[in-house]
């Protein structure tokens, strides 16, 4: 199913659309407008997906296994050093 939507464009925009049709880029002004709207909507969809991905990373940051292992090893080294100094906790 489709919906017809009436829109008005400036003379300059209408002329540019006509040039696109005359050059063979589009078969009609309606096709050119449809392609432009579809391109815009796809860009908006991708922008929203990007925002959702970024929000997910802000809520649950990715962990770096190598960094986690290094931090765990450093914490163990500190604990051993403190145990050696204090004779245990």
Biopython code that builds the backbone (N, CA, C, O; Angstrom):
import numpy as np
from Bio.PDB.StructureBuilder import StructureBuilder

atoms = [
    (1, "UNK", "N", (0.846, -1.175, 0.000)),
    (1, "UNK", "CA", (0.000, 0.000, 0.000)),
    (1, "UNK", "C", (0.895, 1.244, 0.000)),
    (1, "UNK", "O", (2.025, 1.195, 0.487)),
    (2, "UNK", "N", (0.413, 2.307, -0.521)),
    (2, "UNK", "CA", (1.178, 3.549, -0.537)),
    (2, "UNK", "C", (0.253, 4.718, -0.247)),
    (2, "UNK", "O", (-0.970, 4.606, -0.330)),
    (3, "UNK", "N", (0.857, 5.824, 0.089)),
    (3, "UNK", "CA", (0.106, 7.035, 0.391)),
    (3, "UNK", "C", (0.644, 8.167, -0.467)),
    (3, "UNK", "O", (1.856, 8.357, -0.573)),
    (4, "UNK", "N", (-0.238, 8.895, -1.061)),
    (4, "UNK", "CA", (0.167, 10.048, -1.859)),
    (4, "UNK", "C", (0.211, 11.264, -0.955)),
    (4, "UNK", "O", (-0.733, 11.535, -0.212)),
    (5, "UNK", "N", (1.325, 12.002, -1.023)),
    (5, "UNK", "CA", (1.523, 13.181, -0.187)),
    (5, "UNK", "C", (1.878, 14.349, -1.094)),
    (5, "UNK", "O", (2.826, 14.278, -1.876)),
    (6, "UNK", "N", (1.114, 15.412, -0.983)),
    (6, "UNK", "CA", (1.377, 16.595, -1.812)),
    (6, "UNK", "C", (2.383, 17.494, -1.098)),
    (6, "UNK", "O", (2.238, 17.781, 0.090)),
    (7, "UNK", "N", (3.395, 17.931, -1.827)),
    (7, "UNK", "CA", (4.385, 18.858, -1.276)),
    (7, "UNK", "C", (4.643, 19.963, -2.292)),
    (7, "UNK", "O", (4.441, 19.781, -3.493)),
    (8, "UNK", "N", (5.088, 21.099, -1.798)),
    (8, "UNK", "CA", (5.442, 22.217, -2.666)),
    (8, "UNK", "C", (6.933, 22.469, -2.545)),
    (8, "UNK", "O", (7.508, 22.372, -1.461)),
    (9, "UNK", "N", (7.551, 22.794, -3.675)),
    (9, "UNK", "CA", (8.967, 23.113, -3.718)),
    (9, "UNK", "C", (9.140, 24.473, -4.367)),
    (9, "UNK", "O", (8.290, 24.933, -5.128)),
    (10, "UNK", "N", (10.247, 25.098, -4.052)),
    (10, "UNK", "CA", (10.575, 26.366, -4.705)),
    (10, "UNK", "C", (10.790, 26.106, -6.192)),
    (10, "UNK", "O", (11.040, 24.975, -6.607)),
    (11, "UNK", "N", (10.690, 27.159, -6.980)),
    (11, "UNK", "CA", (10.931, 27.014, -8.416)),
    (11, "UNK", "C", (12.325, 26.465, -8.680)),
    (11, "UNK", "O", (12.517, 25.634, -9.568)),
    (12, "UNK", "N", (13.283, 26.930, -7.911)),
    (12, "UNK", "CA", (14.673, 26.470, -8.092)),
    (12, "UNK", "C", (14.794, 24.969, -7.848)),
    (12, "UNK", "O", (15.436, 24.257, -8.620)),
    (13, "UNK", "N", (14.173, 24.496, -6.773)),
    (13, "UNK", "CA", (14.219, 23.063, -6.463)),
    (13, "UNK", "C", (13.508, 22.262, -7.549)),
    (13, "UNK", "O", (13.997, 21.214, -7.972)),
    (14, "UNK", "N", (12.361, 22.749, -7.998)),
    (14, "UNK", "CA", (11.622, 22.061, -9.055)),
    (14, "UNK", "C", (12.448, 21.993, -10.339)),
    (14, "UNK", "O", (12.437, 20.976, -11.032)),
    (15, "UNK", "N", (13.156, 23.062, -10.653)),
    (15, "UNK", "CA", (14.018, 23.067, -11.839)),
    (15, "UNK", "C", (15.152, 22.060, -11.700)),
    (15, "UNK", "O", (15.481, 21.350, -12.650)),
    (16, "UNK", "N", (15.736, 22.004, -10.531)),
    (16, "UNK", "CA", (16.815, 21.046, -10.289)),
    (16, "UNK", "C", (16.298, 19.619, -10.427)),
    (16, "UNK", "O", (16.979, 18.765, -10.996)),
    (17, "UNK", "N", (15.101, 19.354, -9.911)),
    (17, "UNK", "CA", (14.504, 18.026, -10.067)),
    (17, "UNK", "C", (14.281, 17.714, -11.544)),
    (17, "UNK", "O", (14.543, 16.598, -11.993)),
    (18, "UNK", "N", (13.800, 18.696, -12.293)),
    (18, "UNK", "CA", (13.574, 18.508, -13.723)),
    (18, "UNK", "C", (14.888, 18.200, -14.441)),
    (18, "UNK", "O", (14.917, 17.374, -15.353)),
    (19, "UNK", "N", (15.975, 18.863, -14.033)),
    (19, "UNK", "CA", (17.289, 18.602, -14.627)),
    (19, "UNK", "C", (17.742, 17.175, -14.345)),
    (19, "UNK", "O", (18.335, 16.527, -15.207)),
    (20, "UNK", "N", (17.465, 16.685, -13.140)),
    (20, "UNK", "CA", (17.817, 15.304, -12.803)),
    (20, "UNK", "C", (17.061, 14.313, -13.684)),
    (20, "UNK", "O", (17.607, 13.293, -14.103)),
    (21, "UNK", "N", (15.804, 14.627, -13.956)),
    (21, "UNK", "CA", (15.009, 13.765, -14.832)),
    (21, "UNK", "C", (15.534, 13.855, -16.264)),
    (21, "UNK", "O", (15.708, 12.836, -16.932)),
    (22, "UNK", "N", (15.787, 15.093, -16.738)),
    (22, "UNK", "CA", (16.260, 15.292, -18.115)),
    (22, "UNK", "C", (17.604, 14.605, -18.347)),
    (22, "UNK", "O", (17.882, 14.138, -19.452)),
    (23, "UNK", "N", (18.442, 14.542, -17.300)),
    (23, "UNK", "CA", (19.756, 13.912, -17.443)),
    (23, "UNK", "C", (19.671, 12.384, -17.416)),
    (23, "UNK", "O", (20.655, 11.696, -17.685)),
    (24, "UNK", "N", (18.496, 11.866, -17.094)),
    (24, "UNK", "CA", (18.324, 10.418, -17.040)),
    (24, "UNK", "C", (18.616, 9.814, -15.680)),
    (24, "UNK", "O", (18.504, 8.603, -15.495)),
    (25, "UNK", "N", (18.985, 10.645, -14.744)),
    (25, "UNK", "CA", (19.289, 10.141, -13.385)),
    (25, "UNK", "C", (18.055, 9.519, -12.746)),
    (25, "UNK", "O", (18.156, 8.501, -12.060)),
    (26, "UNK", "N", (16.901, 10.119, -12.964)),
    (26, "UNK", "CA", (15.630, 9.603, -12.457)),
    (26, "UNK", "C", (14.619, 9.609, -13.597)),
    (26, "UNK", "O", (14.732, 10.390, -14.542)),
    (27, "UNK", "N", (13.624, 8.719, -13.490)),
    (27, "UNK", "CA", (12.612, 8.653, -14.548)),
    (27, "UNK", "C", (11.531, 9.707, -14.376)),
    (27, "UNK", "O", (10.812, 10.020, -15.325)),
    (28, "UNK", "N", (11.410, 10.259, -13.170)),
    (28, "UNK", "CA", (10.419, 11.310, -12.919)),
    (28, "UNK", "C", (10.844, 12.109, -11.694)),
    (28, "UNK", "O", (11.700, 11.680, -10.922)),
    (29, "UNK", "N", (10.230, 13.280, -11.530)),
    (29, "UNK", "CA", (10.504, 14.081, -10.333)),
    (29, "UNK", "C", (10.057, 13.322, -9.092)),
    (29, "UNK", "O", (10.709, 13.392, -8.050)),
    (30, "UNK", "N", (8.957, 12.604, -9.200)),
    (30, "UNK", "CA", (8.481, 11.813, -8.060)),
    (30, "UNK", "C", (9.515, 10.765, -7.658)),
    (30, "UNK", "O", (9.735, 10.542, -6.468)),
    (31, "UNK", "N", (10.151, 10.121, -8.635)),
    (31, "UNK", "CA", (11.198, 9.136, -8.326)),
    (31, "UNK", "C", (12.379, 9.802, -7.625)),
    (31, "UNK", "O", (12.944, 9.243, -6.685)),
    (32, "UNK", "N", (12.748, 10.989, -8.082)),
    (32, "UNK", "CA", (13.860, 11.706, -7.450)),
    (32, "UNK", "C", (13.519, 12.057, -6.007)),
    (32, "UNK", "O", (14.342, 11.882, -5.108)),
    (33, "UNK", "N", (12.313, 12.550, -5.791)),
    (33, "UNK", "CA", (11.882, 12.917, -4.434)),
    (33, "UNK", "C", (11.812, 11.675, -3.561)),
    (33, "UNK", "O", (12.253, 11.694, -2.411)),
    (34, "UNK", "N", (11.258, 10.594, -4.102)),
    (34, "UNK", "CA", (11.152, 9.341, -3.345)),
    (34, "UNK", "C", (12.539, 8.864, -2.932)),
    (34, "UNK", "O", (12.743, 8.465, -1.785)),
    (35, "UNK", "N", (13.490, 8.904, -3.855)),
    (35, "UNK", "CA", (14.858, 8.468, -3.547)),
    (35, "UNK", "C", (15.473, 9.341, -2.465)),
    (35, "UNK", "O", (16.158, 8.844, -1.571)),
    (36, "UNK", "N", (15.226, 10.644, -2.548)),
    (36, "UNK", "CA", (15.771, 11.543, -1.533)),
    (36, "UNK", "C", (15.187, 11.288, -0.163)),
    (36, "UNK", "O", (15.911, 11.266, 0.832)),
    (37, "UNK", "N", (13.882, 11.096, -0.104)),
    (37, "UNK", "CA", (13.229, 10.832, 1.183)),
    (37, "UNK", "C", (13.693, 9.491, 1.748)),
    (37, "UNK", "O", (13.985, 9.385, 2.939)),
    (38, "UNK", "N", (13.760, 8.469, 0.895)),
    (38, "UNK", "CA", (14.217, 7.153, 1.366)),
    (38, "UNK", "C", (15.653, 7.217, 1.875)),
    (38, "UNK", "O", (15.990, 6.584, 2.877)),
    (39, "UNK", "N", (16.494, 7.975, 1.189)),
    (39, "UNK", "CA", (17.886, 8.134, 1.625)),
    (39, "UNK", "C", (17.948, 8.831, 2.984)),
    (39, "UNK", "O", (18.710, 8.430, 3.864)),
    (40, "UNK", "N", (17.145, 9.868, 3.141)),
    (40, "UNK", "CA", (17.100, 10.586, 4.416)),
    (40, "UNK", "C", (16.617, 9.670, 5.543)),
    (40, "UNK", "O", (17.203, 9.646, 6.626)),
    (41, "UNK", "N", (15.550, 8.920, 5.281)),
    (41, "UNK", "CA", (15.004, 8.031, 6.310)),
    (41, "UNK", "C", (16.001, 6.935, 6.686)),
    (41, "UNK", "O", (16.094, 6.563, 7.856)),
    (42, "UNK", "N", (16.739, 6.419, 5.721)),
    (42, "UNK", "CA", (17.770, 5.414, 6.014)),
    (42, "UNK", "C", (18.884, 6.022, 6.865)),
    (42, "UNK", "O", (19.368, 5.388, 7.804)),
    (43, "UNK", "N", (19.286, 7.238, 6.541)),
    (43, "UNK", "CA", (20.317, 7.914, 7.333)),
    (43, "UNK", "C", (19.831, 8.143, 8.770)),
    (43, "UNK", "O", (20.597, 7.985, 9.721)),
    (44, "UNK", "N", (18.576, 8.509, 8.918)),
    (44, "UNK", "CA", (18.005, 8.697, 10.260)),
    (44, "UNK", "C", (17.954, 7.381, 11.024)),
    (44, "UNK", "O", (18.252, 7.339, 12.218)),
    (45, "UNK", "N", (17.573, 6.298, 10.330)),
    (45, "UNK", "CA", (17.538, 4.986, 10.981)),
    (45, "UNK", "C", (18.926, 4.596, 11.466)),
    (45, "UNK", "O", (19.086, 4.112, 12.587)),
    (46, "UNK", "N", (19.930, 4.808, 10.618)),
    (46, "UNK", "CA", (21.308, 4.477, 11.002)),
    (46, "UNK", "C", (21.781, 5.350, 12.160)),
    (46, "UNK", "O", (22.499, 4.877, 13.040)),
    (47, "UNK", "N", (21.382, 6.621, 12.163)),
    (47, "UNK", "CA", (21.758, 7.522, 13.257)),
    (47, "UNK", "C", (21.153, 7.032, 14.565)),
    (47, "UNK", "O", (21.826, 7.017, 15.596)),
    (48, "UNK", "N", (19.868, 6.626, 14.527)),
    (48, "UNK", "CA", (19.205, 6.133, 15.737)),
    (48, "UNK", "C", (19.860, 4.848, 16.232)),
    (48, "UNK", "O", (20.063, 4.675, 17.434)),
    (49, "UNK", "N", (20.190, 3.946, 15.308)),
    (49, "UNK", "CA", (20.867, 2.703, 15.703)),
    (49, "UNK", "C", (22.213, 3.035, 16.348)),
    (49, "UNK", "O", (22.572, 2.450, 17.370)),
    (50, "UNK", "N", (22.953, 3.967, 15.759)),
    (50, "UNK", "CA", (24.227, 4.396, 16.335)),
    (50, "UNK", "C", (24.064, 4.956, 17.733)),
    (50, "UNK", "O", (24.863, 4.668, 18.624)),
    (51, "UNK", "N", (23.025, 5.759, 17.925)),
    (51, "UNK", "CA", (22.764, 6.304, 19.263)),
    (51, "UNK", "C", (22.452, 5.198, 20.256)),
    (51, "UNK", "O", (22.915, 5.240, 21.396)),
    (52, "UNK", "N", (21.664, 4.200, 19.833)),
    (52, "UNK", "CA", (21.339, 3.089, 20.727)),
    (52, "UNK", "C", (22.582, 2.274, 21.075)),
    (52, "UNK", "O", (22.750, 1.848, 22.218)),
    (53, "UNK", "N", (23.445, 2.062, 20.094)),
    (53, "UNK", "CA", (24.692, 1.328, 20.359)),
    (53, "UNK", "C", (25.556, 2.109, 21.340)),
    (53, "UNK", "O", (26.082, 1.543, 22.299)),
    (54, "UNK", "N", (25.703, 3.420, 21.098)),
    (54, "UNK", "CA", (26.507, 4.251, 22.002)),
    (54, "UNK", "C", (25.925, 4.239, 23.409)),
    (54, "UNK", "O", (26.669, 4.163, 24.387)),
    (55, "UNK", "N", (24.609, 4.312, 23.519)),
    (55, "UNK", "CA", (23.965, 4.279, 24.836)),
    (55, "UNK", "C", (24.226, 2.946, 25.529)),
    (55, "UNK", "O", (24.456, 2.905, 26.738)),
    (56, "UNK", "N", (24.189, 1.866, 24.769)),
    (56, "UNK", "CA", (24.487, 0.555, 25.344)),
    (56, "UNK", "C", (25.905, 0.483, 25.891)),
    (56, "UNK", "O", (26.132, -0.076, 26.964)),
    (57, "UNK", "N", (26.862, 1.048, 25.151)),
    (57, "UNK", "CA", (28.246, 1.056, 25.629)),
    (57, "UNK", "C", (28.401, 1.951, 26.846)),
    (57, "UNK", "O", (29.229, 1.677, 27.715)),
    (58, "UNK", "N", (27.611, 3.025, 26.919)),
    (58, "UNK", "CA", (27.686, 3.877, 28.120)),
    (58, "UNK", "C", (27.131, 3.151, 29.335)),
    (58, "UNK", "O", (27.642, 3.302, 30.444)),
    (59, "UNK", "N", (26.078, 2.359, 29.121)),
    (59, "UNK", "CA", (25.487, 1.627, 30.247)),
    (59, "UNK", "C", (26.337, 0.437, 30.655)),
    (59, "UNK", "O", (26.501, 0.169, 31.846)),
    (60, "UNK", "N", (26.883, -0.284, 29.673)),
    (60, "UNK", "CA", (27.685, -1.481, 29.949)),
    (60, "UNK", "C", (28.949, -1.382, 29.103)),
    (60, "UNK", "O", (28.996, -1.898, 27.986)),
    (61, "UNK", "N", (29.969, -0.722, 29.633)),
    (61, "UNK", "CA", (31.198, -0.552, 28.843)),
    (61, "UNK", "C", (31.830, -1.898, 28.502)),
    (61, "UNK", "O", (31.746, -2.855, 29.271)),
    (62, "UNK", "N", (32.462, -1.950, 27.338)),
    (62, "UNK", "CA", (33.181, -3.158, 26.959)),
    (62, "UNK", "C", (34.361, -3.334, 27.897)),
    (62, "UNK", "O", (34.981, -2.367, 28.340)),
    (63, "UNK", "N", (34.648, -4.565, 28.180)),
    (63, "UNK", "CA", (35.793, -4.855, 29.043)),
    (63, "UNK", "C", (36.910, -5.372, 28.163)),
    (63, "UNK", "O", (36.674, -6.072, 27.178)),
    (64, "UNK", "N", (38.115, -5.023, 28.526)),
    (64, "UNK", "CA", (39.299, -5.498, 27.819)),
    (64, "UNK", "C", (39.893, -6.615, 28.661)),
    (64, "UNK", "O", (40.383, -6.376, 29.765)),
    (65, "UNK", "N", (39.848, -7.836, 28.138)),
    (65, "UNK", "CA", (40.316, -8.996, 28.902)),
    (65, "UNK", "C", (41.782, -8.838, 29.292)),
    (65, "UNK", "O", (42.166, -9.204, 30.403)),
    (66, "UNK", "N", (42.594, -8.304, 28.405)),
    (66, "UNK", "CA", (44.006, -8.106, 28.719)),
    (66, "UNK", "C", (44.191, -7.101, 29.843)),
    (66, "UNK", "O", (45.013, -7.302, 30.738)),
    (67, "UNK", "N", (43.425, -6.021, 29.793)),
    (67, "UNK", "CA", (43.501, -5.004, 30.847)),
    (67, "UNK", "C", (43.005, -5.580, 32.156)),
    (67, "UNK", "O", (43.612, -5.352, 33.203)),
    (68, "UNK", "N", (41.898, -6.332, 32.112)),
    (68, "UNK", "CA", (41.381, -6.955, 33.332)),
    (68, "UNK", "C", (42.425, -7.875, 33.952)),
    (68, "UNK", "O", (42.611, -7.862, 35.168)),
    (69, "UNK", "N", (43.108, -8.670, 33.137)),
    (69, "UNK", "CA", (44.129, -9.590, 33.642)),
    (69, "UNK", "C", (45.296, -8.812, 34.246)),
    (69, "UNK", "O", (45.826, -9.189, 35.291)),
    (70, "UNK", "N", (45.693, -7.729, 33.584)),
    (70, "UNK", "CA", (46.795, -6.912, 34.098)),
    (70, "UNK", "C", (46.414, -6.276, 35.437)),
    (70, "UNK", "O", (47.221, -6.233, 36.366)),
    (71, "UNK", "N", (45.173, -5.783, 35.524)),
    (71, "UNK", "CA", (44.726, -5.182, 36.791)),
    (71, "UNK", "C", (44.652, -6.229, 37.898)),
    (71, "UNK", "O", (45.035, -5.958, 39.036)),
    (72, "UNK", "N", (44.160, -7.428, 37.568)),
    (72, "UNK", "CA", (44.105, -8.500, 38.558)),
    (72, "UNK", "C", (45.509, -8.880, 39.032)),
    (72, "UNK", "O", (45.735, -9.099, 40.222)),
    (73, "UNK", "N", (46.446, -8.956, 38.086)),
    (73, "UNK", "CA", (47.829, -9.301, 38.447)),
    (73, "UNK", "C", (48.431, -8.207, 39.311)),
    (73, "UNK", "O", (49.125, -8.507, 40.282)),
    (74, "UNK", "N", (48.185, -6.948, 38.981)),
    (74, "UNK", "CA", (48.718, -5.840, 39.785)),
    (74, "UNK", "C", (48.122, -5.863, 41.185)),
    (74, "UNK", "O", (48.832, -5.642, 42.167)),
    (75, "UNK", "N", (46.815, -6.130, 41.285)),
    (75, "UNK", "CA", (46.177, -6.206, 42.598)),
    (75, "UNK", "C", (46.774, -7.348, 43.418)),
    (75, "UNK", "O", (46.982, -7.205, 44.622)),
    (76, "UNK", "N", (47.048, -8.470, 42.772)),
    (76, "UNK", "CA", (47.661, -9.605, 43.482)),
    (76, "UNK", "C", (49.069, -9.253, 43.934)),
    (76, "UNK", "O", (49.474, -9.618, 45.037)),
    (77, "UNK", "N", (49.830, -8.537, 43.082)),
    (77, "UNK", "CA", (51.179, -8.109, 43.456)),
    (77, "UNK", "C", (51.133, -7.192, 44.673)),
    (77, "UNK", "O", (51.938, -7.337, 45.592)),
    (78, "UNK", "N", (50.204, -6.258, 44.680)),
    (78, "UNK", "CA", (50.062, -5.328, 45.809)),
    (78, "UNK", "C", (49.702, -6.102, 47.067)),
    (78, "UNK", "O", (50.262, -5.856, 48.135)),
    (79, "UNK", "N", (48.764, -7.042, 46.941)),
    (79, "UNK", "CA", (48.354, -7.832, 48.106)),
    (79, "UNK", "C", (49.532, -8.630, 48.650)),
    (79, "UNK", "O", (49.717, -8.706, 49.865)),
    (80, "UNK", "N", (50.341, -9.235, 47.755)),
    (80, "UNK", "CA", (51.515, -9.989, 48.215)),
    (80, "UNK", "C", (52.521, -9.062, 48.889)),
    (80, "UNK", "O", (53.101, -9.418, 49.915)),
    (81, "UNK", "N", (52.732, -7.877, 48.319)),
    (81, "UNK", "CA", (53.675, -6.926, 48.906)),
    (81, "UNK", "C", (53.221, -6.488, 50.283)),
    (81, "UNK", "O", (54.032, -6.381, 51.202)),
    (82, "UNK", "N", (51.937, -6.235, 50.432)),
    (82, "UNK", "CA", (51.408, -5.830, 51.745)),
    (82, "UNK", "C", (51.520, -6.976, 52.750)),
    (82, "UNK", "O", (51.858, -6.759, 53.913)),
    (83, "UNK", "N", (51.236, -8.186, 52.296)),
    (83, "UNK", "CA", (51.366, -9.339, 53.178)),
    (83, "UNK", "C", (52.819, -9.496, 53.637)),
    (83, "UNK", "O", (53.076, -9.800, 54.802)),
    (84, "UNK", "N", (53.757, -9.289, 52.727)),
    (84, "UNK", "CA", (55.171, -9.422, 53.062)),
    (84, "UNK", "C", (55.585, -8.353, 54.059)),
    (84, "UNK", "O", (56.356, -8.632, 54.978)),
    (85, "UNK", "N", (55.079, -7.122, 53.891)),
    (85, "UNK", "CA", (55.421, -6.027, 54.803)),
    (85, "UNK", "C", (54.825, -6.217, 56.171)),
    (85, "UNK", "O", (55.495, -6.021, 57.185)),
    (86, "UNK", "N", (53.560, -6.600, 56.204)),
    (86, "UNK", "CA", (52.826, -6.642, 57.467)),
    (86, "UNK", "C", (52.787, -8.015, 58.086)),
    (86, "UNK", "O", (52.267, -8.206, 59.185)),
    (87, "UNK", "N", (53.337, -8.959, 57.377)),
    (87, "UNK", "CA", (53.270, -10.319, 57.908)),
    (87, "UNK", "C", (51.859, -10.881, 57.816)),
    (87, "UNK", "O", (51.495, -11.784, 58.569)),
    (88, "UNK", "N", (51.078, -10.357, 56.906)),
    (88, "UNK", "CA", (49.686, -10.813, 56.752)),
    (88, "UNK", "C", (48.729, -9.797, 57.306)),
    (88, "UNK", "O", (49.128, -8.901, 58.050)),
    (89, "UNK", "N", (47.485, -9.924, 56.958)),
    (89, "UNK", "CA", (46.457, -8.950, 57.404)),
    (89, "UNK", "C", (45.790, -9.438, 58.606)),
    (89, "UNK", "O", (44.901, -8.770, 59.134)),
]
sb = StructureBuilder()
sb.init_structure("model")
sb.init_model(0)
sb.init_chain("A")
sb.init_seg("    ")
for serial, (resi, resn, name, xyz) in enumerate(atoms, 1):
    if name == "N":
        sb.init_residue(resn, " ", resi, " ")
    sb.init_atom(name, np.array(xyz, "f"), 0.0, 1.0, " ", f" {name:<3s}", serial, name[0])
structure = sb.get_structure()
